[in-house]
Amino acid sequence: MLSIRTKLRLRRVIKTAGNGVAGTLAVALLRLIRLADPDRMVNFGGWLLRTIGPRLKENRIGRDNLKRAFPEKSDSEIDIILRGVWDNLGRVGAEFAQLDRMLDTSRPGQDERIEFPAETSARFSELAQDGKPALIFSAHTANWELPAICAATYGLDSAVLYRRPNIAAIDRWLTETRAANMGVLISTGLDAPIKLADALKRGLHVGMLVDQYFVRGVEVTFFGQRTMANPLLARLAQHFDCPIHGTRMIRLPGNRFRAEISPAIEPARDAQGKVDIAATTQIIMTTIEGWVREYPEQWLWLHRRWRPEDHRPA
């Protein structure tokens, strides 16, 4: 009989070996995708998840979220949105291998895959030249990795908060292919707030995704229902009192995108003029809700944005 300690050690060895094999295969697949025609791979990715996604358990999560957000929509309308969600996710997966090739950083605004309206170009240029740090939030809409690459296109010195993949080989590949195009990559963890604060002290533009459920967050209202949101960006704004901008990509026909960045968003302040963390987080979530309402099929509805304990009228 094996002891409990031996069994646990054996499981760790098997898991490590399995992750190593999975990582090697995943990186090989990503490199293979880079050799294929980008449009064909992106279209195939959309078709694949549009086909198999509705059979997965996450589809039920997405349906529940959509019904809570849009109680006025019929089941057929919800189905159409969900198919769009899966299509978008499949395309994001295929684009993952090509992200560092999707912009010509020597010609800002001229790349055929990403449109930069005049307002967007002007704001990116202003941020790059004003010599100040800034906080930039985004959401899991369209392709949520592209805003950081767009920032690099305009010469913004930036630091991006990202979730480190569990498989080391994929994490190494991500770092190797993204670091030159996305600025400083800061992985989520206990020391992330310290590293982000240091980046702001150095005058960098700090970007992060803020739209997922955060257990230790502050209570906000999203689509008329209470939920929890990450207050980190608002806390940093309170400490550094620097500008806040929202940025997003909008997926267009023909595997193209339009980049947008908002004017500076005025944070909420208390009677002493200090940034109110909860109220500012609410302003950010209200902005994101507006984005999602405009293109609901492009947002990632497949995670549990609301939990049972939060399903109370606002």
Residue frames as qw, qx, qy, qz and C-alpha x, y, z in Angstrom:
[[0.000, 0.886, 0.463, 0.000, 0.00, 0.00, 0.00],
 [0.389, 0.425, -0.027, 0.817, 1.24, 3.46, -0.89],
 [0.227, -0.474, -0.481, 0.701, 1.24, 6.10, 1.81],
 [0.199, 0.890, 0.388, -0.130, -0.86, 9.25, 1.40],
 [0.159, -0.808, 0.286, 0.491, 2.31, 11.30, 1.02],
 [0.373, -0.165, 0.763, 0.502, 3.58, 8.99, -1.73],
 [0.342, 0.603, 0.707, 0.141, 0.24, 9.13, -3.54],
 [0.076, 0.942, 0.154, -0.287, 0.21, 12.93, -3.44],
 [0.254, -0.633, 0.508, 0.526, 3.79, 13.07, -4.69],
 [0.411, 0.126, 0.815, 0.388, 2.94, 10.65, -7.50],
 [0.280, 0.798, 0.533, -0.032, -0.05, 12.78, -8.51],
 [0.047, -0.895, 0.128, 0.425, 2.14, 15.88, -8.63],
 [0.343, -0.354, 0.703, 0.514, 4.68, 14.09, -10.83],
 [0.376, 0.416, 0.786, 0.259, 1.94, 12.87, -13.19],
 [0.165, 0.906, 0.340, -0.188, 0.35, 16.31, -13.34],
 [0.167, -0.769, 0.345, 0.511, 3.69, 17.99, -14.03],
 [0.357, -0.109, 0.795, 0.478, 4.49, 15.47, -16.76],
 [0.319, 0.625, 0.706, 0.095, 1.00, 15.87, -18.24],
 [0.067, 0.931, 0.112, -0.340, 1.28, 19.66, -18.26],
 [0.269, -0.561, 0.550, 0.556, 4.66, 19.39, -19.94],
 [0.349, 0.194, 0.827, 0.397, 3.26, 17.21, -22.73],
 [0.203, 0.806, 0.553, -0.061, 0.18, 19.40, -23.09],
 [0.088, -0.863, 0.099, 0.487, 2.34, 22.51, -23.23],
 [0.311, -0.310, 0.688, 0.578, 4.62, 21.06, -25.91],
 [0.290, 0.437, 0.801, 0.289, 1.62, 20.06, -28.03],
 [0.087, 0.885, 0.391, -0.237, -0.11, 23.42, -27.52],
 [0.140, -0.747, 0.301, 0.577, 2.95, 25.43, -28.54],
 [0.316, -0.055, 0.793, 0.518, 3.46, 23.17, -31.57],
 [0.239, 0.657, 0.707, 0.102, -0.17, 23.79, -32.56],
 [0.007, -0.905, -0.124, 0.408, 0.24, 27.55, -32.15],
 [0.216, -0.530, 0.546, 0.612, 3.32, 27.51, -34.35],
 [0.315, 0.240, 0.839, 0.373, 1.47, 25.43, -36.93],
 [0.172, 0.826, 0.517, -0.146, -1.41, 27.91, -36.95],
 [0.108, -0.797, 0.168, 0.570, 1.09, 30.72, -37.62],
 [0.265, -0.207, 0.736, 0.587, 2.07, 28.93, -40.84],
 [0.255, 0.517, 0.801, 0.160, -1.52, 28.76, -42.11],
 [0.026, 0.480, 0.319, 0.817, -3.57, 31.45, -43.83],
 [0.014, 0.040, 0.560, -0.828, -4.80, 33.73, -40.99],
 [0.529, 0.022, -0.059, -0.847, -8.27, 34.33, -42.39],
 [0.700, -0.015, -0.654, -0.286, -8.93, 30.65, -43.00],
 [0.410, -0.050, -0.787, 0.459, -7.81, 29.73, -39.50],
 [0.169, 0.048, 0.388, -0.905, -9.90, 32.49, -37.88],
 [0.637, 0.020, -0.269, -0.722, -12.98, 31.51, -39.89],
 [0.651, -0.016, -0.758, -0.031, -12.41, 27.86, -39.01],
 [0.191, -0.018, -0.706, 0.682, -12.05, 28.71, -35.32],
 [0.408, 0.029, 0.156, -0.899, -15.35, 30.60, -35.41],
 [0.724, 0.026, -0.485, -0.490, -17.10, 27.70, -37.16],
 [0.509, 0.052, -0.827, 0.232, -15.63, 25.11, -34.80],
 [0.047, -0.110, -0.676, 0.727, -16.77, 26.72, -31.55],
 [0.502, 0.070, -0.056, -0.860, -20.04, 27.86, -33.08],
 [0.702, 0.035, -0.625, -0.340, -20.65, 24.15, -33.74],
 [0.612, -0.114, -0.736, 0.265, -19.46, 22.50, -30.53],
 [0.027, 0.226, -0.415, 0.881, -19.91, 25.36, -28.04],
 [0.607, -0.269, -0.062, -0.745, -23.68, 24.96, -27.59],
 [0.857, -0.129, -0.493, -0.084, -23.03, 21.39, -26.40],
 [0.467, 0.174, -0.585, 0.639, -20.71, 22.46, -23.60],
 [0.373, -0.611, -0.623, 0.317, -21.73, 23.23, -20.01],
 [0.219, -0.278, -0.066, 0.933, -20.53, 26.82, -20.37],
 [0.114, -0.321, -0.556, -0.758, -23.40, 27.36, -22.80],
 [0.412, -0.651, -0.637, -0.034, -25.83, 26.98, -19.90],
 [0.399, -0.493, -0.240, 0.735, -23.89, 29.57, -17.92],
 [0.107, -0.016, 0.319, 0.941, -24.03, 31.95, -20.86],
 [0.248, -0.489, -0.669, -0.502, -27.76, 31.39, -21.33],
 [0.434, -0.662, -0.542, 0.280, -28.46, 32.05, -17.65],
 [0.325, -0.362, -0.039, 0.873, -26.37, 35.23, -17.73],
 [0.002, -0.151, -0.478, -0.865, -28.10, 36.50, -20.86],
 [0.320, -0.601, -0.681, -0.268, -31.57, 35.85, -19.47],
 [0.418, -0.642, -0.392, 0.510, -30.70, 37.81, -16.36],
 [0.249, -0.291, 0.153, 0.911, -29.21, 40.66, -18.36],
 [0.271, 0.066, -0.418, -0.864, -31.92, 40.74, -21.06],
 [0.323, 0.220, 0.845, -0.365, -35.16, 39.39, -19.55],
 [0.519, 0.559, 0.127, -0.634, -37.09, 40.96, -22.44],
 [0.297, 0.470, -0.700, -0.448, -35.35, 38.83, -25.10],
 [0.929, 0.055, -0.020, -0.366, -36.89, 35.62, -26.44],
 [0.818, -0.284, 0.473, 0.160, -35.17, 32.22, -26.36],
 [0.760, 0.501, 0.254, 0.327, -34.43, 32.48, -30.09],
 [0.154, 0.937, -0.158, 0.271, -32.81, 35.90, -29.59],
 [0.573, -0.682, 0.454, -0.022, -30.71, 34.48, -26.75],
 [0.887, 0.066, 0.399, 0.222, -29.65, 31.58, -29.00],
 [0.566, 0.760, 0.057, 0.316, -28.52, 33.97, -31.72],
 [0.145, -0.905, 0.342, -0.205, -26.40, 35.95, -29.23],
 [0.765, -0.436, 0.472, 0.030, -24.90, 32.75, -27.81],
 [0.854, 0.347, 0.260, 0.287, -23.89, 31.50, -31.26],
 [0.314, 0.879, -0.120, 0.338, -22.20, 34.83, -31.79],
 [0.483, -0.771, 0.396, -0.123, -20.39, 34.49, -28.44],
 [0.867, -0.141, 0.442, 0.182, -19.02, 31.08, -29.42],
 [0.680, 0.644, 0.147, 0.319, -18.08, 32.33, -32.89],
 [0.029, 0.932, -0.247, 0.263, -16.18, 35.25, -31.39],
 [0.650, -0.605, 0.459, -0.021, -14.38, 33.01, -28.88],
 [0.891, 0.159, 0.347, 0.245, -13.32, 30.61, -31.63],
 [0.491, 0.794, 0.000, 0.358, -11.93, 33.49, -33.63],
 [0.288, -0.877, 0.343, -0.174, -10.05, 34.84, -30.60],
 [0.844, -0.314, 0.420, 0.112, -8.47, 31.41, -30.15],
 [0.791, 0.409, 0.254, 0.377, -7.23, 31.34, -33.73],
 [0.213, 0.909, -0.070, 0.352, -6.05, 34.96, -33.56],
 [0.662, -0.722, 0.185, 0.079, -4.07, 34.19, -30.42],
 [0.824, -0.081, 0.317, 0.463, -1.27, 32.71, -32.53],
 [0.489, 0.526, 0.299, 0.628, -1.12, 35.77, -34.80],
 [0.210, -0.919, -0.293, 0.161, -1.50, 38.71, -32.42],
 [0.432, -0.619, 0.220, 0.618, 2.05, 39.97, -32.74],
 [0.340, 0.063, 0.616, 0.707, 1.58, 40.12, -36.52],
 [0.146, 0.720, 0.676, 0.064, -1.72, 41.97, -36.61],
 [0.016, 0.982, 0.087, -0.169, -0.26, 45.46, -36.52],
 [0.669, 0.404, -0.047, 0.622, 2.57, 47.12, -38.37],
 [0.446, -0.734, -0.268, 0.436, 4.04, 49.20, -35.55],
 [0.380, -0.168, 0.235, 0.879, 5.89, 51.40, -38.03],
 [0.113, -0.255, -0.461, -0.842, 2.62, 52.64, -39.56],
 [0.113, 0.297, 0.719, -0.618, 0.10, 53.51, -36.80],
 [0.451, 0.502, 0.294, -0.677, -3.46, 53.57, -38.06],
 [0.418, 0.496, -0.508, -0.566, -2.59, 52.08, -41.46],
 [0.148, -0.108, 0.983, 0.021, -3.01, 48.37, -40.78],
 [0.438, -0.094, -0.545, -0.709, -5.87, 46.92, -42.77],
 [0.464, -0.296, -0.834, 0.041, -7.06, 44.63, -39.98],
 [0.309, -0.591, -0.536, 0.518, -7.55, 47.33, -37.36],
 [0.133, 0.743, 0.281, 0.593, -9.23, 50.67, -37.96],
 [0.371, -0.358, -0.386, 0.765, -8.21, 53.66, -35.88],
 [0.088, 0.879, 0.418, 0.211, -10.82, 56.43, -36.07],
 [0.286, 0.657, -0.150, 0.682, -9.42, 59.95, -35.90],
 [0.514, -0.729, 0.129, -0.433, -10.57, 60.39, -32.28],
 [0.950, -0.288, 0.036, 0.113, -8.88, 57.16, -31.24],
 [0.730, 0.349, -0.081, 0.582, -5.61, 58.05, -32.96],
 [0.017, 0.751, -0.136, 0.647, -5.62, 61.51, -31.37],
 [0.690, -0.650, 0.132, -0.291, -6.19, 60.13, -27.86],
 [0.950, -0.094, 0.006, 0.299, -3.54, 57.43, -28.17],
 [0.545, 0.511, -0.094, 0.657, -1.07, 60.02, -29.46],
 [0.244, -0.782, 0.127, -0.559, -1.91, 62.43, -26.65],
 [0.860, -0.499, 0.084, -0.062, -1.41, 59.73, -24.02],
 [0.887, 0.124, -0.015, 0.445, 1.93, 58.82, -25.56],
 [0.432, 0.514, -0.052, 0.739, 3.17, 62.40, -25.52],
 [0.342, -0.833, -0.094, -0.425, 1.80, 63.93, -22.31],
 [0.318, 0.449, -0.653, 0.520, 4.50, 62.43, -20.10],
 [0.514, -0.334, 0.427, -0.665, 1.98, 61.24, -17.50],
 [0.062, 0.017, 0.997, -0.052, 0.96, 57.81, -16.22],
 [0.592, -0.027, -0.127, -0.795, -2.59, 56.64, -16.86],
 [0.422, 0.021, 0.873, -0.244, -4.92, 53.78, -15.94],
 [0.483, 0.219, -0.486, -0.695, -6.63, 52.02, -18.84],
 [0.548, 0.015, 0.770, -0.327, -9.36, 49.43, -18.36],
 [0.429, 0.188, -0.643, -0.606, -10.83, 47.00, -20.84],
 [0.747, -0.025, 0.458, -0.482, -13.20, 44.02, -20.96],
 [0.408, -0.069, 0.878, 0.240, -13.48, 40.57, -22.52],
 [0.568, 0.666, 0.315, -0.367, -15.09, 41.85, -25.68],
 [0.644, 0.713, -0.253, -0.111, -14.18, 41.13, -29.34],
 [0.833, 0.142, -0.345, 0.409, -10.45, 40.32, -29.05],
 [0.447, -0.892, -0.060, -0.037, -9.41, 41.59, -25.62],
 [0.751, -0.325, 0.161, 0.552, -5.67, 41.15, -26.17],
 [0.515, 0.555, 0.285, 0.588, -5.47, 43.64, -29.03],
 [0.121, -0.977, -0.101, -0.142, -5.80, 46.91, -27.05],
 [0.615, -0.661, 0.259, 0.343, -2.38, 46.38, -25.45],
 [0.649, 0.112, 0.459, 0.597, -0.84, 45.84, -28.89],
 [0.219, 0.835, 0.330, 0.381, -2.57, 48.97, -30.18],
 [0.376, -0.917, 0.038, 0.128, -1.05, 50.94, -27.31],
 [0.662, -0.359, 0.399, 0.523, 2.42, 49.76, -28.31],
 [0.529, 0.537, 0.454, 0.475, 1.70, 50.82, -31.87],
 [0.043, 0.928, 0.135, 0.345, 1.41, 54.42, -30.73],
 [0.448, 0.443, -0.454, 0.630, 4.50, 54.24, -28.56],
 [0.571, -0.679, 0.075, -0.456, 2.74, 54.13, -25.19],
 [0.223, 0.332, -0.834, 0.380, 5.07, 52.88, -22.48],
 [0.732, -0.306, -0.112, -0.598, 2.75, 50.39, -20.86],
 [0.059, -0.201, 0.935, -0.287, 2.39, 47.63, -18.31],
 [0.672, -0.111, -0.407, -0.609, -0.36, 45.03, -18.71],
 [0.490, -0.243, 0.720, -0.428, -1.86, 42.87, -15.98],
 [0.686, 0.181, -0.556, -0.434, -2.44, 39.33, -17.27],
 [0.853, -0.302, 0.329, -0.270, -3.37, 35.93, -15.91],
 [0.000, -0.548, 0.818, 0.176, -0.42, 33.57, -16.22],
 [0.821, 0.094, -0.432, -0.360, -1.30, 30.29, -18.01],
 [0.818, -0.452, 0.317, -0.163, -1.10, 27.19, -15.82],
 [0.934, 0.157, 0.167, 0.275, 1.12, 25.43, -18.34],
 [0.421, -0.681, 0.226, 0.556, 4.69, 26.75, -18.26],
 [0.479, 0.074, 0.590, 0.645, 5.45, 26.14, -21.94],
 [0.149, 0.770, 0.520, 0.339, 2.49, 28.28, -23.02],
 [0.297, -0.915, -0.108, 0.252, 3.49, 30.99, -20.55],
 [0.499, -0.415, 0.394, 0.651, 7.02, 31.08, -21.99],
 [0.359, 0.371, 0.622, 0.588, 5.66, 31.24, -25.53],
 [0.037, -0.900, -0.426, -0.085, 3.28, 34.03, -24.54],
 [0.387, -0.809, 0.073, 0.436, 6.07, 36.05, -22.96],
 [0.504, -0.181, 0.517, 0.668, 8.41, 35.56, -25.91],
 [0.249, 0.440, 0.636, 0.583, 5.85, 36.57, -28.54],
 [0.125, -0.861, -0.465, -0.163, 4.01, 39.31, -26.64],
 [0.501, -0.613, -0.161, 0.589, 6.56, 41.21, -24.55],
 [0.328, -0.077, 0.305, 0.891, 7.85, 43.26, -27.48],
 [0.096, -0.403, -0.558, -0.719, 4.30, 44.15, -28.56],
 [0.475, -0.690, -0.503, -0.214, 2.48, 44.55, -25.25],
 [0.125, -0.774, 0.324, -0.530, 4.97, 46.32, -23.01],
 [0.037, -0.325, 0.833, -0.446, 5.73, 45.05, -19.51],
 [0.684, -0.258, -0.579, -0.361, 3.69, 41.94, -18.63],
 [0.187, -0.335, 0.663, -0.642, 2.69, 41.67, -14.95],
 [0.452, -0.203, -0.848, -0.188, 1.06, 38.42, -13.90],
 [0.588, -0.601, -0.099, -0.532, -1.78, 38.38, -11.40],
 [0.707, -0.102, -0.589, 0.377, -0.71, 37.50, -7.87],
 [0.477, -0.741, -0.356, 0.310, -0.19, 38.92, -4.41],
 [0.424, -0.437, 0.111, 0.785, 2.59, 41.22, -5.59],
 [0.342, 0.530, 0.551, 0.546, 0.73, 42.48, -8.67],
 [0.092, -0.953, -0.286, -0.049, -0.61, 45.69, -7.01],
 [0.485, -0.706, 0.202, 0.476, 2.91, 46.60, -5.91],
 [0.508, 0.000, 0.556, 0.658, 4.30, 46.05, -9.40],
 [0.200, 0.733, 0.529, 0.379, 1.46, 48.05, -10.97],
 [0.258, -0.942, -0.121, 0.177, 2.03, 50.91, -8.52],
 [0.531, -0.469, 0.368, 0.602, 5.73, 50.87, -9.37],
 [0.433, 0.360, 0.590, 0.579, 4.85, 51.02, -13.08],
 [0.014, 0.912, 0.369, 0.177, 2.71, 54.11, -12.48],
 [0.443, -0.797, 0.094, 0.400, 5.53, 55.71, -10.50],
 [0.495, -0.213, 0.524, 0.659, 7.72, 55.23, -13.56],
 [0.273, 0.474, -0.139, -0.826, 5.14, 56.99, -15.72],
 [0.022, 0.023, 0.919, 0.394, 3.82, 53.90, -17.50],
 [0.605, -0.042, -0.148, -0.781, 0.28, 53.37, -18.75],
 [0.208, -0.096, 0.939, -0.256, -1.24, 50.49, -16.77],
 [0.601, 0.027, -0.400, -0.691, -3.88, 48.36, -18.47],
 [0.157, -0.044, 0.946, -0.279, -6.12, 45.65, -17.07],
 [0.419, -0.302, -0.691, -0.506, -9.30, 43.67, -17.73],
 [0.128, -0.111, 0.585, -0.793, -11.84, 44.42, -15.00],
 [0.594, -0.073, -0.239, -0.765, -15.14, 42.82, -16.07],
 [0.621, -0.089, -0.776, -0.058, -15.06, 39.41, -14.37],
 [0.686, -0.663, -0.201, -0.222, -16.48, 38.42, -10.99],
 [0.355, 0.456, -0.583, 0.571, -14.08, 39.18, -8.14],
 [0.617, -0.460, -0.634, 0.080, -14.82, 37.44, -4.85],
 [0.474, -0.455, -0.333, 0.676, -12.94, 39.99, -2.71],
 [0.209, 0.357, 0.293, 0.862, -14.25, 42.93, -4.69],
 [0.173, 0.202, 0.346, -0.900, -16.68, 45.76, -4.07],
 [0.355, 0.511, 0.775, -0.112, -20.40, 45.52, -4.74],
 [0.105, 0.253, -0.315, -0.909, -21.59, 47.09, -7.98],
 [0.649, 0.455, 0.463, -0.397, -24.70, 46.98, -10.12],
 [0.037, -0.306, 0.735, 0.604, -24.30, 45.38, -13.55],
 [0.313, -0.190, -0.738, -0.568, -27.32, 44.98, -15.84],
 [0.554, -0.472, -0.116, -0.676, -29.57, 45.91, -12.93],
 [0.903, -0.344, -0.257, -0.025, -28.23, 43.21, -10.58],
 [0.369, -0.830, 0.413, -0.061, -25.72, 43.27, -7.78],
 [0.939, 0.182, -0.163, 0.243, -22.38, 41.59, -8.31],
 [0.580, -0.701, 0.171, 0.378, -18.76, 41.95, -7.23],
 [0.618, 0.746, -0.061, 0.242, -16.05, 43.77, -9.19],
 [0.752, -0.091, -0.147, 0.637, -12.31, 44.19, -8.81],
 [0.106, -0.980, -0.147, 0.084, -11.55, 47.61, -7.21],
 [0.727, -0.239, 0.150, 0.626, -7.81, 47.52, -7.99],
 [0.377, 0.472, 0.286, 0.744, -7.95, 50.12, -10.74],
 [0.245, -0.862, -0.219, -0.385, -9.97, 52.52, -8.57],
 [0.712, -0.639, -0.028, 0.291, -7.56, 51.98, -5.66],
 [0.634, 0.015, 0.209, 0.745, -4.63, 52.87, -7.89],
 [0.115, 0.687, 0.306, 0.649, -6.54, 55.93, -9.13],
 [0.485, -0.851, -0.186, -0.078, -7.10, 56.99, -5.53],
 [0.729, -0.475, 0.090, 0.484, -3.40, 56.69, -4.70],
 [0.503, -0.041, 0.350, 0.789, -1.96, 58.25, -7.86],
 [0.242, 0.755, 0.297, -0.533, -4.89, 60.46, -8.97],
 [0.132, -0.290, 0.629, 0.709, -4.01, 59.84, -12.63],
 [0.556, 0.235, -0.225, -0.765, -6.35, 59.79, -15.66],
 [0.531, 0.085, 0.834, -0.122, -8.62, 56.80, -16.31],
 [0.454, 0.359, -0.427, -0.694, -9.54, 55.69, -19.83],
 [0.773, 0.105, 0.597, -0.189, -11.55, 52.77, -21.16],
 [0.229, 0.491, -0.639, -0.546, -10.50, 50.98, -24.33],
 [0.749, 0.158, 0.610, -0.204, -12.10, 48.27, -26.43],
 [0.021, -0.181, 0.759, 0.624, -11.99, 46.52, -29.78],
 [0.685, 0.351, 0.292, -0.568, -15.09, 46.10, -31.93],
 [0.459, -0.029, 0.815, 0.353, -15.12, 43.12, -34.27],
 [0.452, 0.544, -0.124, -0.696, -16.05, 44.02, -37.84],
 [0.914, 0.346, 0.185, -0.103, -16.82, 41.87, -40.91],
 [0.687, 0.648, -0.270, 0.186, -13.86, 40.41, -42.77],
 [0.828, -0.263, -0.242, 0.432, -11.83, 39.62, -39.63],
 [0.275, 0.489, -0.109, 0.821, -11.21, 43.29, -38.99],
 [0.403, -0.584, -0.554, 0.436, -11.55, 45.47, -35.90],
 [0.059, 0.799, 0.052, 0.596, -12.15, 49.04, -34.87],
 [0.515, -0.150, -0.523, 0.662, -10.16, 50.37, -31.92],
 [0.212, -0.813, -0.211, -0.500, -11.71, 52.83, -29.49],
 [0.460, -0.149, -0.538, 0.691, -10.44, 54.63, -26.41],
 [0.176, -0.848, -0.497, -0.058, -12.66, 56.83, -24.29],
 [0.055, 0.767, -0.198, 0.608, -12.00, 60.38, -23.13],
 [0.187, 0.186, -0.740, 0.619, -10.68, 60.57, -19.58],
 [0.521, -0.547, -0.607, -0.247, -13.33, 59.28, -17.18],
 [0.152, -0.587, 0.346, -0.716, -13.87, 61.46, -14.15],
 [0.412, -0.138, -0.864, 0.255, -13.75, 59.31, -10.99],
 [0.471, -0.755, -0.350, -0.293, -16.28, 59.75, -8.20],
 [0.322, 0.324, -0.504, 0.733, -14.97, 61.65, -5.20],
 [0.415, -0.579, -0.654, 0.255, -15.98, 61.94, -1.56],
 [0.144, -0.962, -0.232, -0.008, -16.57, 65.13, 0.40],
 [0.482, -0.713, 0.267, 0.434, -12.82, 65.59, 0.88],
 [0.440, 0.761, -0.339, -0.336, -12.15, 65.26, -2.84],
 [0.289, -0.397, 0.865, 0.102, -10.59, 61.82, -2.50],
 [0.482, 0.130, -0.698, -0.514, -11.38, 59.18, -5.14],
 [0.730, -0.125, 0.426, -0.520, -14.31, 57.04, -3.95],
 [0.109, -0.285, 0.924, 0.231, -13.26, 53.46, -4.72],
 [0.373, 0.343, 0.850, -0.143, -16.71, 51.81, -4.79],
 [0.402, 0.766, 0.260, -0.429, -18.39, 54.61, -6.74],
 [0.161, 0.680, -0.540, -0.469, -15.54, 54.82, -9.25],
 [0.220, -0.086, 0.959, 0.158, -15.64, 51.06, -9.77],
 [0.427, 0.561, 0.654, -0.275, -19.36, 51.45, -10.47],
 [0.318, 0.783, -0.143, -0.516, -18.64, 54.12, -13.11],
 [0.002, 0.450, -0.819, -0.356, -16.22, 51.74, -14.81],
 [0.285, 0.175, 0.942, -0.016, -18.71, 48.86, -14.77],
 [0.418, 0.694, 0.388, -0.440, -21.46, 51.10, -16.14],
 [0.224, 0.687, -0.463, -0.513, -19.16, 52.01, -19.03],
 [0.078, -0.204, 0.952, 0.214, -18.52, 48.34, -19.74],
 [0.402, 0.425, 0.761, -0.282, -22.24, 47.56, -19.56],
 [0.411, 0.736, 0.005, -0.538, -22.80, 50.13, -22.30],
 [0.126, 0.505, -0.759, -0.392, -20.20, 48.40, -24.47],
 [0.206, 0.040, 0.978, -0.020, -21.81, 45.00, -23.90],
 [0.447, 0.570, 0.524, -0.448, -25.31, 46.26, -24.67],
 [0.350, 0.695, -0.291, -0.556, -24.05, 47.61, -27.98],
 [0.581, 0.395, -0.679, -0.216, -22.46, 44.33, -29.10],
 [0.745, -0.396, 0.393, -0.365, -23.72, 41.57, -26.75],
 [0.981, 0.193, -0.016, 0.005, -22.49, 38.75, -29.00],
 [0.557, 0.614, -0.390, 0.402, -18.90, 39.99, -28.66],
 [0.308, -0.644, 0.506, -0.484, -18.69, 39.76, -24.86],
 [0.381, 0.151, -0.904, 0.119, -17.61, 36.63, -22.97],
 [0.649, -0.373, 0.026, -0.662, -20.87, 35.61, -21.28],
 [0.834, 0.023, -0.547, -0.070, -19.52, 32.15, -20.46],
 [0.355, 0.090, -0.690, 0.624, -18.19, 32.86, -16.97],
 [0.333, -0.665, -0.663, 0.092, -20.38, 33.28, -13.86],
 [0.143, 0.457, -0.044, 0.877, -20.73, 37.06, -13.72],
 [0.522, -0.473, 0.150, -0.694, -23.41, 36.76, -11.04],
 [0.221, 0.069, -0.937, 0.263, -23.50, 34.36, -8.13],
 [0.360, -0.535, -0.744, -0.175, -26.66, 33.06, -6.41],
 [0.366, -0.565, -0.469, 0.572, -26.11, 35.26, -3.36],
 [0.128, -0.240, 0.123, 0.954, -25.96, 38.34, -5.60],
 [0.073, -0.351, -0.714, -0.601, -29.28, 37.78, -7.38],
 [0.085, -0.637, -0.589, 0.490, -31.20, 40.44, -5.48],
 [0.264, 0.850, 0.340, 0.303, -32.94, 43.44, -6.99],
 [0.445, 0.169, -0.155, 0.866, -30.72, 46.53, -7.02]]
